[in-house]
Amino acid sequence: MPDSFDYRRYRVLTYIDADTSRRLLDAVVDGEAIQKQVFRDNWRTLSAKLDFEGSSLLLKVPRARNKRNWERFLTRFRGSDAFRTFIQLNGMASMGFCAPQPVLAAELRSKGVVVDSFVCYRFVEGRPAELGDADKILNVLRALHERGYIRSDAQLANFLMRGDSVVFIDFRLKKPLFLPKLQQAREVDRFLRSCPESRYLLSPKEASSAWLWLASRLEEISFGMRNLKRRIRARRKGKCRER
């Protein structure tokens, strides 16, 4: 079980000793952590590889979730996004799946809601998954679904290969209660869209599944709506520039 304590008004969950945890929190909060490689740095997320006291860590700051009013309201009843990521990484390991090892998560609350949070986990050395790994990835997705969970956003790019092992990265572990078969099928369809050449790997039963057919239709609608919103935003920006 992870240790838990308060430091600099942050609530901390950690698998490392308290003194090292405090130094890591200081480095992140004070902006002194050495970022060796930045994977994403925008209004939504900061994701960067850190070199901290000889260890390679992945720092993730869910900026958008920390700032959205409705997300903040929900934290009155649950932990921060960072705490949930920490717990989900633990959950994957306990089920026998390969995922990064959580190191530390911290959340800062004001008036009962989370206003800042971040999580650090061990940086996984591996190669990006390729088309030739699709059969292994589909097998671990099936195993996850058999346990009643989905990982969300199951694209080829969201898996690493470490030897012959599939490593889950950039995921949100969920246990759907409403139409779980449909949500699992949507996850499979999303994965197949990221590597259409792997569709032949489905079993005849999977390929002819009514759930997969419905999932595919819903995904098409979802992608269509997303593209429509992008075009509308682009037009609005264009009009603003003309003015």
HELIX and SHEET records of a PDB file:
HELIX    1   1 ALA A   18  VAL A   29  1                                  12    
HELIX    2   2 ARG A   63  LYS A   67  1                                   5    
HELIX    3   3 ASN A   69  LEU A   74  1                                   6    
HELIX    4   4 ASP A   81  SER A   94  1                                  14    
HELIX    5   5 LEU A  131  ASP A  133  5                                   3    
HELIX    6   6 ALA A  134  GLU A  146  1                                  13    
HELIX    7   7 LEU A  156  ASN A  158  5                                   3    
HELIX    8   8 PRO A  180  SER A  194  1                                  15    
HELIX    9   9 PRO A  196  LEU A  201  5                                   6    
HELIX   10  10 PRO A  204  ALA A  207  1                                   4    
HELIX   11  11 ALA A  210  GLU A  242  1                                  33    
SHEET    1   A 7 ASP A   3  TYR A   7  0                                        
SHEET    2   A 7 TYR A  10  THR A  14 -1                                        
SHEET    3   A 7 PRO A 102  SER A 110 -1                                        
SHEET    4   A 7 VAL A 113  ARG A 122 -1                                        
SHEET    5   A 7 SER A  55  VAL A  61 -1                                        
SHEET    6   A 7 LEU A  46  PHE A  52 -1                                        
SHEET    7   A 7 ILE A  34  ASP A  41 -1                                        
SHEET    1   B 3 ARG A 127  PRO A 128  0                                        
SHEET    2   B 3 PHE A 159  ARG A 162 -1                                        
SHEET    3   B 3 SER A 165  PHE A 168 -1                                        
END                                                                             
